[in-house]
Amino acid sequence: MDFELTDEQELIKASVAKLCSEYPDDYWRQKDKAHEFPWDFYNDMAAAGWLGIAIPEAYGGSGQGITEASLLLETVAASGAAMNGATPLHLTIFGMEPVVKYGSDKMKQKYLPQVASGELHVAFGITEPDAGTDTTSITTSARLQGDTYIVKGRKVWTTKALQSQRVLLLVRTTPKDKVKKKTDGLTLLLAELQKDEVEISPIEKVGRNAVATCEVVYDDLEVHVTDRVGEEGKGFKYLLSGLNAERVLVASEALGIGRVALHRAVNYANERVVFGRPIGKNQGVAFPLAEAKMRLDAAELMIRKASWMLDRGLPCGAEANMAKWLAAEASFQTADQAMQTHGGFGYASEYHVERYWREARLMRIAPISQEMILNYVSEHVLGLPRSY
């Protein structure tokens, strides 16, 4: 591995940082407080071509790798935008990976250019109230009538459902008790969202409130067979193909949040004077920040390794999962220490670190919990018995 970024990668970071500088922390605090989608930021990113960074050039994208996409999202998060800025972008980048790999030529030609331009918003509909991370136990069903699927069921944690015209929807086309393997019989559909047969309800949550996450109920929604991704019954396999990219990109966003939280904490520790001396002179303040720096840098190395392997088509399930775990832990520890460094002011929204803290906490839960990653490493890396 070469740890030096290429000139093109450095240009990506510099260009994105320049655009993000037009949207300071106060912008993101206001959007979070008002629960307003950051349309102007999103439209500027789309106009600059960043949404299509990982979409093939043949379909209007830049054809870059996950490494470049991870640098993009890390830079966005590190600008102070955190998850409120990164989430509207990353759903486009990794959410369409199954379509890029397994969609028909007609599907790719129809939808990918619109996604790359920012014209078409796509949400991700996988999780259900009674299934959680046990994806094979979903009950949202789709029965084929002629050339149309009829979808019925309920999903939760569908982010950006209010703004999206389409959703990459995982459904059961064959009941679980009628398949040989529980991962069989699952199908991916690129379904319409803004229909009378779809009811969308935002979920109240603690953070990342500029981007709503929703419960979505499908009541006999019609989806034409041409909007099926790949073959019927192989949706679980298609879904897995994008998970390593998702892990790397989310890890990069966590890293960005940790970077901006550390930056604010260090500045405050240098400027805040108590008992006639800057508080950063006290080892009780300085040492935890130094530790946070080391943890963030260590997480970055695993992110770079995972994206390097992913872009070269190498198996990287362990590395991608480890990157997400390490970055989420480092990010939250750093954000928490930034709160502690600010003392009582850390609890005040005007200093922004409380927002970083709220959003960094999410990374230890979503899109997969830290415990499930430990399960993966225990079983698939260490060879220990499966625990669930």
Beta strands, then each sheet from edge to edge (+ up, - down):
strand 1: 122-125
strand 2: 141-145
strand 3: 148-159
strand 4: 166-172
strand 5: 186-192
strand 6: 198-202
strand 7: 213-224
strand 8: 228-229
strand 9: 273-274
strand 10: 277-278
sheet 1: 1+ 4+ 5- 8+
sheet 2: 2+ 3- 7+ 6-
sheet 3: 9+ 10-
end
